[in-house]
Every structure is written in structure tokens, then in C-alpha cells.
Amino acid sequence: MHRRRSERGAATAELALGLPLVLAVTVGLVWLLAAASAQIRLVDAARESARSMARGDSESAARAVGSSIAPTGAAIDMELAGGRVTVTASAEVDGPGGLFDFLPGVTVRSRAVAVLEEA
């Protein structure tokens, strides 16, 4: 007659081993979502700034439009040449931090070009 080993607590032990991995994956996905969100906001900021300058608004007004859309601390550069305006927006997205402080941040950029409208 064989005695079966007790498997009590096996599920708890497996959960204890798997939970940190699930947490790490979740933190990574949230960080990727934050980076993607910043990228989308930069695309919108660059496009709206270029559109504003193309309509004839001042550079400061166009920069204000872009700054209101872009993530905090974003840089918005404008170049006016050859009848068109080029706007480049960039921002730094910090790493997740905490236990994942070893992960680097990432710089996201977007560029938009618009043809100047005639007055």
C-alpha cells in the first residue's frame, strides 16, 4: 500500500513563486502604456503646433498650443523655411522606478510639417 504525499500548500507555493513574475510583467506593460501615451500626445502636439503656425499664428502662440497638448517637460522646436514649418516635439519618459529603477527611461519624438497658408 502506497501512501500519497500530501499536496496541501502546493498551490500556495506556486502562487508565491509566480506572483513576482506577474507583478513584473504588469509593471512593464503599464510603463509601455505610459510611453505610448506620451508618443501619441507628442504626435498631436507637433501636428497642432505646425497647423497653428501654418495658419499664420505667432511662434509663441503655436508653441503654447503644442505645450498644452504635450507631456510635461516636452521640448518643442520650430523651423520655418521654404514656405513650410517643421515642428519637432520630444519628451523623456522615465523608467518604472521602484524595484525596476535599473530600467532606463526612453525619449519619444514626433515631427510634423505643414505648408504655410497664403494670407
MARBA-3410 file (N, C-alpha, C, O; in Angstrom, 1 decimal):
119
0.8,-1.2,0.0,0.0,0.0,0.0,0.9,1.2,0.0,1.7,1.4,0.9 ~ 0.7,2.2,-1.0,1.4,3.4,-1.1,0.7,4.5,-0.3,-0.5,4.7,-0.4 ~ 1.5,5.2,0.4,0.9,6.4,1.0,1.2,7.6,0.1,2.3,7.8,-0.4 ~ 0.2,8.4,-0.2,0.3,9.6,-1.1,0.9,10.7,-0.3,0.5,10.9,0.9 ~ 1.8,11.4,-0.9,2.3,12.6,-0.2,1.3,13.6,-0.2,0.5,13.8,-1.2
1.2,14.4,0.8,0.2,15.4,0.9,0.6,16.6,-0.1,1.8,17.0,-0.1 ~ -0.3,17.0,-0.8,-0.1,18.1,-1.7,-0.7,19.4,-1.2,-0.8,20.4,-1.9 ~ -1.0,19.4,0.1,-1.5,20.6,0.7,-0.4,21.7,0.6,0.7,21.5,0.9 ~ -0.9,22.9,0.3,0.1,24.0,0.2,0.8,24.2,-1.1,1.5,25.1,-1.3 ~ 0.6,23.2,-2.0,1.3,23.3,-3.3,0.9,24.5,-4.1,1.7,25.2,-4.7
-0.5,24.7,-4.1,-1.0,25.8,-4.9,-0.5,27.1,-4.3,-0.2,28.1,-5.0 ~ -0.4,27.2,-3.0,0.1,28.4,-2.3,1.5,28.7,-2.7,1.9,29.8,-3.0 ~ 2.3,27.6,-2.7,3.8,27.8,-3.0,3.9,28.2,-4.5,4.8,29.0,-4.8 ~ 3.1,27.6,-5.4,3.2,28.0,-6.8,2.8,29.5,-7.0,3.4,30.2,-7.8 ~ 1.8,29.9,-6.3,1.3,31.3,-6.4,2.4,32.2,-5.9,2.7,33.3,-6.4
3.0,31.8,-4.8,4.1,32.7,-4.2,5.3,32.8,-5.1,6.0,33.8,-5.2 ~ 5.6,31.7,-5.9,6.7,31.8,-6.9,6.3,32.6,-8.1,7.1,33.3,-8.7 ~ 5.0,32.5,-8.5,4.6,33.1,-9.8,4.2,34.6,-9.6,4.2,35.3,-10.6 ~ 3.8,35.0,-8.4,3.3,36.3,-8.2,4.3,37.4,-8.6,3.9,38.4,-9.2 ~ 5.6,37.3,-8.2,6.5,38.3,-8.6,6.7,38.5,-10.1,6.8,39.6,-10.6
6.6,37.4,-10.8,6.7,37.4,-12.3,5.5,38.2,-12.9,5.6,39.0,-13.8 ~ 4.3,37.9,-12.4,3.1,38.5,-12.8,3.2,40.0,-12.5,2.8,40.9,-13.3 ~ 3.7,40.4,-11.4,3.8,41.8,-11.0,4.8,42.5,-11.9,4.6,43.6,-12.3 ~ 6.0,41.8,-12.2,7.0,42.4,-13.1,6.4,42.7,-14.5,6.6,43.7,-15.1 ~ 5.7,41.7,-15.0,5.1,41.9,-16.3,4.0,43.0,-16.3,4.0,43.8,-17.3
3.2,43.1,-15.3,2.2,44.1,-15.2,2.9,45.5,-15.1,2.5,46.4,-15.8 ~ 3.9,45.7,-14.3,4.6,47.0,-14.2,5.2,47.3,-15.6,5.2,48.5,-16.0 ~ 5.8,46.3,-16.3,6.4,46.6,-17.6,5.3,47.0,-18.6,5.6,47.9,-19.4 ~ 4.2,46.4,-18.6,3.1,46.8,-19.5,2.6,48.2,-19.2,2.3,48.9,-20.1 ~ 2.5,48.5,-17.9,2.0,49.9,-17.6,3.0,50.9,-18.0,2.6,52.0,-18.5
4.3,50.6,-17.9,5.3,51.5,-18.4,5.3,51.7,-19.9,5.4,52.8,-20.4 ~ 5.1,50.6,-20.6,5.0,50.7,-22.1,3.7,51.5,-22.5,3.8,52.3,-23.4 ~ 2.7,51.4,-21.7,1.5,52.2,-22.0,1.7,53.6,-21.7,1.2,54.5,-22.5 ~ 2.5,54.0,-20.7,2.8,55.4,-20.4,3.7,55.9,-21.6,3.5,57.1,-22.0 ~ 4.6,55.2,-22.1,5.5,55.6,-23.2,4.7,55.8,-24.5,4.9,56.8,-25.2
3.8,54.9,-24.7,2.9,55.0,-25.9,2.0,56.2,-25.8,1.7,56.9,-26.8 ~ 1.5,56.5,-24.6,0.6,57.6,-24.4,1.4,58.9,-24.6,0.8,59.9,-25.2 ~ 2.6,59.0,-24.1,3.4,60.2,-24.4,3.7,60.4,-25.8,3.7,61.5,-26.3 ~ 4.0,59.3,-26.6,4.2,59.4,-28.0,3.0,59.9,-28.7,3.1,60.8,-29.6 ~ 1.8,59.4,-28.4,0.6,59.9,-29.0,0.4,61.4,-28.7,0.0,62.2,-29.6
0.6,61.8,-27.5,0.5,63.2,-27.2,1.5,64.1,-27.9,1.1,65.2,-28.3 ~ 2.7,63.6,-28.1,3.7,64.3,-28.9,3.3,64.5,-30.4,3.5,65.5,-31.0 ~ 2.7,63.4,-30.9,2.3,63.5,-32.3,1.2,64.6,-32.5,1.3,65.4,-33.4 ~ 0.3,64.6,-31.5,-0.8,65.6,-31.6,-0.2,67.0,-31.3,-0.6,68.0,-32.0 ~ 0.7,67.2,-30.4,1.3,68.5,-30.1,2.1,69.0,-31.3,2.0,70.2,-31.7
2.9,68.2,-32.0,3.7,68.6,-33.1,2.7,69.0,-34.3,2.9,70.0,-34.9 ~ 1.7,68.2,-34.5,0.7,68.5,-35.6,0.0,69.8,-35.4,-0.1,70.6,-36.3 ~ -0.5,70.0,-34.2,-1.3,71.2,-33.9,-0.4,72.4,-33.9,-0.9,73.5,-34.3 ~ 0.8,72.3,-33.4,1.7,73.5,-33.5,2.0,73.8,-34.9,2.0,75.0,-35.3 ~ 2.3,72.8,-35.7,2.6,73.1,-37.2,1.4,73.7,-37.8,1.5,74.7,-38.6
0.2,73.2,-37.6,-1.0,73.7,-38.1,-1.3,75.2,-37.7,-1.7,76.0,-38.5 ~ -1.0,75.5,-36.4,-1.2,76.8,-35.9,-0.3,77.8,-36.6,-0.7,78.9,-37.0 ~ 1.0,77.4,-36.8,2.0,78.3,-37.5,1.6,78.5,-38.9,1.8,79.6,-39.5 ~ 1.1,77.4,-39.6,0.8,77.5,-41.0,-0.4,78.4,-41.2,-0.5,79.0,-42.3 ~ -1.3,78.5,-40.3,-2.4,79.4,-40.4,-2.0,80.9,-40.2,-2.8,81.8,-40.5
-0.8,81.1,-39.7,-0.3,82.5,-39.5,-0.2,82.9,-38.1,0.0,84.1,-37.8 ~ -0.4,82.0,-37.1,-0.3,82.4,-35.7,1.2,82.6,-35.4,2.1,82.2,-36.2 ~ 1.5,83.4,-34.4,2.9,83.6,-34.0,3.5,82.3,-33.5,2.9,81.4,-33.1 ~ 4.8,82.4,-33.4,5.6,81.2,-32.9,5.3,80.9,-31.5,5.1,79.8,-31.1 ~ 5.1,82.0,-30.7,4.8,81.8,-29.3,3.4,81.2,-29.1,3.2,80.3,-28.2
2.5,81.6,-29.9,1.1,81.1,-29.8,1.1,79.6,-30.2,0.4,78.8,-29.6 ~ 1.8,79.3,-31.3,1.9,77.9,-31.8,2.6,77.0,-30.8,2.2,75.9,-30.5 ~ 3.6,77.5,-30.1,4.3,76.8,-29.1,3.4,76.5,-27.9,3.5,75.5,-27.3 ~ 2.6,77.5,-27.5,1.7,77.4,-26.4,0.6,76.3,-26.7,0.3,75.6,-25.8 ~ 0.2,76.2,-28.0,-0.8,75.2,-28.3,-0.1,73.8,-28.1,-0.7,72.9,-27.6
1.1,73.7,-28.7,1.8,72.4,-28.5,2.1,72.0,-27.1,2.0,70.9,-26.7 ~ 2.5,73.0,-26.3,2.8,72.8,-24.9,1.6,72.3,-24.1,1.7,71.6,-23.1 ~ 0.4,72.8,-24.5,-0.8,72.5,-23.7,-1.2,71.0,-24.0,-1.9,70.4,-23.2 ~ -0.7,70.5,-25.1,-1.1,69.1,-25.5,0.0,68.1,-25.1,-0.3,67.0,-24.7 ~ 1.3,68.5,-25.2,2.4,67.6,-25.0,2.6,67.3,-23.5,2.0,68.0,-22.6
3.3,66.2,-23.2,3.5,65.8,-21.8,4.4,66.9,-21.1,5.1,67.7,-21.8 ~ 4.3,67.0,-19.8,5.0,68.0,-19.1,6.5,67.8,-19.3,7.1,66.7,-19.3 ~ 7.2,69.0,-19.6,8.6,68.9,-19.8,9.0,68.7,-21.2,10.2,68.5,-21.5 ~ 8.1,68.6,-22.1,8.4,68.3,-23.5,9.1,69.5,-24.2,8.8,70.7,-23.8 ~ 10.0,69.3,-25.1,10.6,70.3,-25.9,9.9,70.4,-27.2,9.7,69.4,-27.9
9.6,71.6,-27.7,9.0,71.8,-29.0,9.9,72.8,-29.7,10.1,74.0,-29.4 ~ 10.4,72.3,-30.8,11.3,73.1,-31.7,10.6,73.4,-33.0,10.0,72.5,-33.6 ~ 10.7,74.6,-33.5,10.1,75.0,-34.8,11.1,75.6,-35.7,12.1,76.2,-35.3 ~ 10.9,75.2,-37.0,11.8,75.7,-38.0,10.9,76.2,-39.2,10.1,75.4,-39.7 ~ 11.1,77.4,-39.6,10.4,78.0,-40.7,11.3,78.2,-41.9,12.2,79.0,-41.8
11.1,77.5,-43.0,11.9,77.6,-44.2,11.2,77.1,-45.4,10.5,76.1,-45.3 ~ 11.4,77.7,-46.5,10.9,77.3,-47.8,9.4,77.2,-47.9,8.9,76.3,-48.6 ~ 8.7,78.1,-47.2,7.3,78.1,-47.3,6.6,77.0,-46.5,5.4,76.7,-46.7 ~ 7.3,76.4,-45.6,6.7,75.4,-44.7,7.3,75.5,-43.3,8.4,76.0,-43.1 ~ 6.6,75.0,-42.4,7.0,75.0,-41.0,7.2,73.5,-40.6,6.4,72.6,-40.8
8.3,73.3,-39.9,8.6,71.9,-39.3,8.7,72.0,-37.8,9.4,72.8,-37.3 ~ 7.9,71.2,-37.2,7.8,71.2,-35.7,8.3,69.8,-35.2,7.8,68.8,-35.7 ~ 9.2,69.8,-34.3,9.7,68.6,-33.7,9.5,68.7,-32.2,9.9,69.6,-31.5 ~ 8.7,67.7,-31.7,8.4,67.6,-30.2,9.1,66.4,-29.7,9.1,65.3,-30.3 ~ 9.7,66.5,-28.5,10.3,65.4,-27.8,10.1,65.5,-26.3,10.0,66.6,-25.8
10.1,64.3,-25.7,10.0,64.3,-24.3,10.7,63.0,-23.7,10.8,62.0,-24.4 ~ 11.1,63.1,-22.5,11.7,61.9,-21.8,10.6,61.2,-21.0,9.9,61.9,-20.2 ~ 10.5,59.9,-21.1,9.6,59.1,-20.3,10.5,58.3,-19.3,11.3,57.5,-19.8 ~ 10.4,58.6,-18.0,11.2,57.9,-17.0,10.8,56.4,-17.0,9.7,56.0,-17.4 ~ 11.8,55.7,-16.5,11.6,54.2,-16.3,10.6,54.0,-15.2,10.2,55.0,-14.5
10.2,52.8,-15.0,9.1,52.5,-14.0,9.5,52.9,-12.6,8.6,53.2,-11.8 ~ 10.8,52.8,-12.2,11.2,53.2,-10.8,11.0,52.0,-9.9,10.6,50.9,-10.2 ~ 11.1,52.3,-8.6,10.9,51.3,-7.5,11.9,50.2,-7.7,13.1,50.4,-7.9 ~ 11.5,49.0,-7.6,12.3,47.8,-7.8,12.9,47.7,-9.2,13.8,47.1,-9.5 ~ 12.2,48.4,-10.1,12.6,48.4,-11.5,13.4,49.7,-11.9,13.4,50.1,-13.1
14.1,50.3,-10.9,14.8,51.5,-11.1,16.0,51.3,-12.1,16.5,52.3,-12.7 ~ 16.4,50.1,-12.3,17.5,49.8,-13.2,17.1,50.0,-14.6,18.0,50.1,-15.5 ~ 15.8,50.0,-14.9,15.4,50.2,-16.3,15.5,51.6,-16.7,15.1,52.5,-16.0 ~ 16.1,51.9,-17.9,16.3,53.3,-18.3,15.0,53.9,-18.8,14.0,53.2,-19.1 ~ 15.0,55.2,-18.9,13.9,56.0,-19.5,14.1,55.9,-21.0,15.0,55.4,-21.5
13.1,56.5,-21.7,13.1,56.5,-23.1,12.7,57.9,-23.6,11.9,58.5,-23.0 ~ 13.3,58.3,-24.7,13.0,59.6,-25.3,12.1,59.3,-26.5,12.4,58.5,-27.4 ~ 10.9,60.0,-26.5,10.0,59.8,-27.6,10.0,61.1,-28.4,10.1,62.2,-27.8 ~ 9.8,61.0,-29.7,9.9,62.2,-30.6,8.8,62.1,-31.6,8.3,61.0,-32.0 ~ 8.4,63.3,-32.1,7.5,63.4,-33.2,7.8,64.6,-34.1,8.3,65.6,-33.5
7.5,64.5,-35.4,7.8,65.6,-36.3,6.6,65.8,-37.2,6.1,64.9,-37.7 ~ 6.3,67.1,-37.4,5.2,67.4,-38.3,5.6,68.6,-39.2,6.3,69.5,-38.8 ~ 5.1,68.5,-40.4,5.4,69.5,-41.4,4.1,70.0,-42.0,3.2,69.3,-42.3 ~ 4.0,71.4,-42.1,2.8,72.0,-42.7,3.3,73.1,-43.6,4.2,73.8,-43.4 ~ 2.5,73.2,-44.7,2.8,74.3,-45.7,2.1,75.5,-45.2,0.9,75.5,-44.8
2.8,76.7,-45.3,2.2,77.9,-44.9,1.1,78.3,-45.8,1.2,78.2,-47.0 ~ 0.0,78.8,-45.2,-1.2,79.2,-45.9,-0.9,80.7,-46.4,-0.2,81.5,-45.7 ~ -1.4,81.0,-47.5,-1.3,82.3,-48.0,-2.3,83.2,-47.4,-3.5,82.9,-47.3 ~ -1.9,84.5,-47.1,-2.8,85.4,-46.5,-3.8,86.0,-47.4,-4.6,86.9,-47.0
END
